[in-house]
Amino acid sequence: MKLAVIYDSKTGNTKMAAEWIVEGMTEVTDIEAKAFDIHDIDEQFIQESKGVVIGSPSYVALMTPDIHSFIMGNGGKLGFGGKLGGAFATEQYTHGGGDTVIQSILTMEMVNGMMCYSGGNSCGKPCIHLGPVAVNDNIEKHNGMDKYKDNFVIYGHRFAQKVIEIF
Ligand SMILES: Cc1cc2nc3c(=O)[nH]c(=O)nc-3n(C[C@H](O)[C@H](O)[C@H](O)COP(=O)(O)O)c2cc1C
């Protein structure tokens, strides 16, 4: 079963996070998962995917304009309706808007007819509330991408398990 992780990334953090999610997904038997930059997608693979997870850096606590345009312009063509949807974000500051980014991506996914899943409380700890967020290493000494890797891998694993269960 195919799963797609789609991201926008200018300096590599969100790309790295997408690859961690793919790593977790492919731990699950019968899953073929791939990550795609929104500017270089495999349309057929995404159309055939039962689940799509979309990630964005926080830009003034919002998704990037490119991710917004991508979902608006391609949700129908890529057959988002009926797929399982998820979202993730990276940011520079602990309170830099990652959850807001995720929530707005999930909203756009639902408008496209997707079923949205985060795992949340149902999966126990780590309790990933809306989707995983990583704070990068640029500013805060106590933060850094690597500190968040496990959450992204676990999220990918849980998302893939749910797709197998549903489909
Ligand atoms: C135009 C712009 C706006 C940004 N706004 C925020 C913000 O509101 N909050 C935040 O924490 N980080 C902000 N950042 C930092 C990015 O979210 C952060 O560096 C992210 O990890 C970059 O992802 P990328 O490496 O995948 O491009 C902003 C970056 C840019 C370029």
The ligand as an SDF file (V2000), in Angstrom:
LIG
                    3D

 31 33  0  0  0  0  0  0  0  0999 V2000
    9.5890   34.0520    5.6520 C   0  0  0  0  0  0  0  0  0  0  0  0
    9.8590   33.2170    6.8850 C   0  0  0  0  0  0  0  0  0  0  0  0
    9.0010   33.3030    7.9630 C   0  0  0  0  0  0  0  0  0  0  0  0
    9.2220   32.5330    9.1020 C   0  0  0  0  0  0  0  0  0  0  0  0
    8.3640   32.6340   10.1610 N   0  0  0  0  0  0  0  0  0  0  0  0
    8.5500   31.8690   11.2570 C   0  0  0  0  0  0  0  0  0  0  0  0
    7.6540   31.9330   12.3660 C   0  0  0  0  0  0  0  0  0  0  0  0
    6.6520   32.6460   12.3540 O   0  0  0  0  0  0  0  0  0  0  0  0
    7.9130   31.1720   13.4570 N   0  0  0  0  0  0  0  0  0  0  0  0
    9.0090   30.3520   13.5170 C   0  0  0  0  0  0  0  0  0  0  0  0
    9.1990   29.6930   14.5460 O   0  0  0  0  0  0  0  0  0  0  0  0
    9.8640   30.2500   12.4730 N   0  0  0  0  0  0  0  0  0  0  0  0
    9.6630   30.9780   11.3560 C   0  0  0  0  0  0  0  0  0  0  0  0
   10.5100   30.8680   10.2850 N   0  0  0  0  0  0  0  0  0  0  0  0
   11.5870   29.8700   10.3450 C   0  0  0  0  0  0  0  0  0  0  0  0
   11.2220   28.5560    9.6510 C   0  0  0  0  0  0  0  0  0  0  0  0
    9.9150   28.1320    9.9830 O   0  0  0  0  0  0  0  0  0  0  0  0
   12.1910   27.4500   10.0760 C   0  0  0  0  0  0  0  0  0  0  0  0
   13.5210   27.8480    9.8910 O   0  0  0  0  0  0  0  0  0  0  0  0
   11.9010   26.1630    9.3240 C   0  0  0  0  0  0  0  0  0  0  0  0
   12.4980   25.0750   10.0040 O   0  0  0  0  0  0  0  0  0  0  0  0
   12.4370   26.2240    7.9000 C   0  0  0  0  0  0  0  0  0  0  0  0
   12.1120   25.0260    7.2460 O   0  0  0  0  0  0  0  0  0  0  0  0
   12.9410   24.5220    5.9720 P   0  0  0  0  0  0  0  0  0  0  0  0
   14.3680   24.3120    6.4320 O   0  0  0  0  0  0  0  0  0  0  0  0
   12.2820   23.2440    5.6160 O   0  0  0  0  0  0  0  0  0  0  0  0
   12.8220   25.5580    4.9150 O   0  0  0  0  0  0  0  0  0  0  0  0
   10.3220   31.6370    9.1510 C   0  0  0  0  0  0  0  0  0  0  0  0
   11.1750   31.5540    8.0440 C   0  0  0  0  0  0  0  0  0  0  0  0
   10.9670   32.3390    6.9290 C   0  0  0  0  0  0  0  0  0  0  0  0
   11.9010   32.2130    5.7420 C   0  0  0  0  0  0  0  0  0  0  0  0
  1  2  1  0
  2  3  1  0
  2 30  2  0
  3  4  2  0
  4  5  1  0
  4 28  1  0
  5  6  2  0
  6  7  1  0
  6 13  1  0
  7  8  2  0
  7  9  1  0
  9 10  1  0
 10 11  2  0
 10 12  1  0
 12 13  2  0
 13 14  1  0
 14 15  1  0
 14 28  1  0
 15 16  1  0
 16 17  1  0
 16 18  1  0
 18 19  1  0
 18 20  1  0
 20 21  1  0
 20 22  1  0
 22 23  1  0
 23 24  1  0
 24 25  2  0
 24 26  1  0
 24 27  1  0
 28 29  2  0
 29 30  1  0
 30 31  1  0
M  END
$$$$
